[in-house]
């Protein structure tokens, strides 16, 4: 119970701060004391469902965004059309030239209560430590739609609903492949306000950013050549993507 209360509290704090509200201002808005709200956010007391709904309404968000807790006992069942996305967590990496660094993000998957084939997705974008995803710079929720060769993810920024994101992932040829590539596209808001797209690496396990990863996710000469020739960015699957790891299974 403590973990889910802490999870909900962290959600409340993140949304409150994103709205620019102090504890005092928000406690007045939901008719609770500052001390009570502080305990809510610290996860030291349980919040009843009516109060949760009042908090969600005050934050102008859907209730599900406060209670999207991922149970350690939840199981993502094997999809008939997709054998790669069958775990609760996936790790996403891309290179951002504005910061000159590899950006780490976390994708969490939860099956819908109404339909197991309907997968809810949360993207914790731009995080420093996978153990603390709530400290992300951007927080998105949406749906994962799997097919046999490709997976689509449609997301909405829960701090600013005008920011939508789309992730297109090439499913690996083998179900036990450790990683695969794709594209992450959305609205760039830092330094410029325009549509942007990144080449990404999605992994089943946490990877250490290194030169091998950088060579995969940075645009190379072939990418630039295709861009000039076709007037589009084409995300090709590197033939050398973790070949060593794949060969171990042969």
N, C-alpha and C positions, 0 to 999 in steps of 0.2 A: 504493500500500500504506500510505503514511503516513497518508493521510486516513481510511481505514477503521480503522486502529489508534487514531487520535485519537478517532474517533467511539465505538469500543468503550470506550476508556479513560474518556471523559466519562460514558458510561452507567454504568460500574462505580462511578465516584466519586459520581454522583448517587444511585444506589440505596444505596450504602454509607452516605452521609450521611443519607439518609432513614430508615435503620434505626438511626441514632444510634451507629454504630460508628466508632471511630478507626481509622487505618491500622494501628496496632499490633495492635488487637484482631482486625481482619479478616484481617491477614496470618497471625496465629496460627491462625485458623479454617480457612484454606485451605492451611496448611502452606507458606507462602512467606515470604521475608524482607520486612521493611519496605521495603527498597530496591527489591526486585523489584516489589512491589505498586505502589510509587510510579511505577516505569517503565511498568507496565501502564496506570495511570491517565493518565499523560502521553502515552501512545501512542508511546513511544520504542523499545519492543520488541514484536515480534509474539507473540501468545498462541496456543498450540496448542489444538486443539479440545477435548481432554480437560480441560485447565485451565479453559477457558471454561465447560464444563459444570459443573465443580466450583464455579466462582465463581457461576454461576446458581443452583445448588442451595443454596449458602451464603446467597445473597441471597433465596432462596425465590421466584424468578421463573422464567418460561419462558426458555429460551435465546434465542429469537427476539427478545426485548426487548433483548438486548445486541448483536445483529448485524443490526438493521433498517436498515442503511446504504443510503442512496439513491444508487445509481450515477448519475453524470451522463449515462451512455449509455442509461439505462432509458427506455422509451417507453410512455406510457399510451395504448393504442390507442383509437380512436373506438368508443364503444359504440353498438350498434344502437338501444338504448332511451334513450340519454342522450348528447347531443352537447356538453354544457357541461363536464362533468368529464372532461377528456381531457388534463390537464396534471399534472405531479408536485407542484405546490405551489399552495395557495389561501390567501387571507388573510382572516381573520375579525375583525370588530369588533363590540363591544357596549358599551353605557354601563352602568356600575356605580354606582348611587346611593350605595353605601357609601363609595366613594372619590371620587365626584364627578368621574369621568374616563372617557374612552373607553379600553377595554381592547383590546389587540391580541393576536391569537393566530394560530398558523400550523397549517394542515392539510397534511400530506404524504401522497401516495398512492403505493402500490406494488402492482403486480399480483402475485397469488399465483403461485408457481412451478408449482403443480399446475393452476391454472385461471386464464387471463388475465381472465376475467369476474369473478373473485373479487378484490376490491380491499381490501388492507390499508390502514388509515388510522392515522396518528399525529397527535395533537393536542397541540401545545405551547401550553398555555393561560397567559395573562398573561405576556407577554414585553415587554421594553423595546425590543429591537432585533431585527429579523428576521434579521440576520446571525449572531446568537448565540441560536438557539432553545433550545439546551441549558440556558440560564439561566432557563427558564420556572419559574413557581411550581407548576404542576401538569402532569403528563405522562400522557396517555391513549393507549391503543391500541385498535383495534377494526376494524370492517368497514364499508365503504360499499356500500349497495345502491341502484343507480340505476334509475329508471323514466323514462318520457318526460316527465312533468309534475312529478315530485317526486323528491327524493333523500333517503334515510334513512342516518344514520350512528349506529352503536351502539358505545359506548366504555366502557372500564374504566380507572380510575385505577391506574397501575402502582405507585404508592406505597402506596395503600390500596384494596384490591380491593372494599371495601364501597361505594365511590363509583362509581356508574355515571352515564353521561351519554348524552343522546340529542339528536341534531341533525336537524331536519327543514327541508329547504331547498326553496323553490319554484323550480323550474328557470325560467330566463328564457325569454321567448317567442322570443328570437333567440339563436342559438348564439354570435354574436360580441358579445353584451351583456357589458359589463365587470363587472357586479355584479348580485347578486340578494339577496333577503331570506329570512329564515327564523326558526327558534326554536332556542335552546340551553337544554336543561333538565337539571337534575341535583340534587345534594344540596348545599345551602348549609352551609358549615362555619364561616364567619367571622361572629362576632357572634351567630349563631343556627344551630340544627341543624334544618333543615326543607327540603322540596323547593322549588326555585326555578326560574324560567324567565326568559330574556332574549330580547329581540328582537335579531336579529343581521343584519349585512351581510356577505356573502361575496363576495370579489372575485378575479378572475383576476390582477390586478396590485396592487402595493402602492399604497395610497391615503394621502393626507395627511389626518389627522383635522382636520375643520373644521366650521363651522356647518351646512353642507349635510348632512354625514354625521350630525351630531348630531340634526338634524331628522328624519332617517330612522329612526335606531335608538332614540331616546327615545320613550316612550309619549306620545301626544298626546291631544287632546280626543276624537277619534274612537275611539281605543283605549279610553279610559275609558268612553265612552258605550256601546260594544259590551260592555265588561266588566260594566257595571251592568245592561244590558238582557238579555244572554244568559247572564250568570254564567260567562263564560269569556273567556280572552284570545285574541283573533283577530288573526293576523298577516296584514294585507292588503298586497298588493303596491302600493307607491306609484306612481301613474301618472306622476309626475315623476322617477322614478328614472333619473338620468343621461340625460335626454332629449336634452340637447345632444350628448353623445357618440354616442348611437344615430342621431341625425339626420345626423351626418357620413357615415354609411355609406349613406345613401339616395341 
